Amino acid sequence: MPAKYFKCLDGNKIEISECYKNCRMKERCMLLPVLKAVGKTRAWYGKPSVTQLLKDTRQTYLEIKHDYTINPQNAIASMIGTNSHSLMEGNVPNGFLSEVRLEDDITSGQFDAYDMKNKTLIDFKFFGAYRIAMALGKRPRWVNKGVYVCGVNKGKPKWVQEFQDGGVKDVLEISKQLSYYKILMKQHGLEVKDIKVQMLVRGGLDKTAKSYGLDRMSYVVRLNGISEHWIRMYMKAKYDKLMKALETDTLPPLCKNRWNDLKCKEYCGVNEFCPYYKEKYMEHKK
């Protein structure tokens, strides 16, 4: 199901359609055009999308089963990334395909762009600086910067943490998505020889971004992709788990990617329906 409620600044909920008509607060937290942009979520049509399958199965299951809530403040970054695709679509040159949705027997996906001449699948990602640094293979290292010349540490070695190249590129989740897009495209006669991701720094090239070793606003990352055999098995297994849960009305296992429960507490719109969250956090509040 698509999201039904917004979470207001005071913690209470309002139906999204009612929010559009009239704000229940003294004044709107966002202007109406922005609220309408963040309020758009995907409806359930009986077949999961690639991105729905790549989520933890419990989260997708609960989003399908319940009228859930989204926090507009937390949805801004996602909204910017999603709506920026229309800007890219309007500027692709001749010889490119853009924003085409394809499907097979288990799922559907919409690729951002495809260079037909060079047979290159292109994806646009608006990420935080840390995530881009990880995708580039940057890792923190302690570097000696001489000695302290004053203060209580005068004469002692001065060690500073810097993010440097040379680590393993953290692109597995992106590779899963685009590798399955590659399969969908192959099934529809579009050969993919190369995969490139244009990553743009969501928060700008500020002090934090520079501390992670970034020196520009955008980076192109080339992906090798995942073997067709492996990604087919993986996505089919995810599909089977989700559909079995829906057919038997059985809650899937606890999510693995909880970010030490930060995702549960701050970024999950269906946490109020999750037994883990209710027992650990809602009961604790009571």
Buried (B, 14 or more C-beta within 10 A) or exposed (E): BBBBBBBBEEEEBBBBEEBBEEBBEEEBBBEEEBBBBBBEBEEBEEBBBBBBBBBBBBBBBBBBBBBBBBBBBBBBBBBBBBEBBEEBBEEBEEEBBBEBEBBBEBBBBBBBBBBEEEEBBBBBBBBBBBBBBBBBBBBBEEEEEEEEEEEEEEEEEEEEEBBEEEBEBBBEEBBBBBBBBBBBBEEEEBEBEBBBBBBBBBEEBEEBBEBBBBEEEEBEBEBEBBEEEEBBEBBBEBBEBBBEBBEEEEBBEEBEEBEEBEBBBEBBBBBBBBEBBEEEBEEEEE
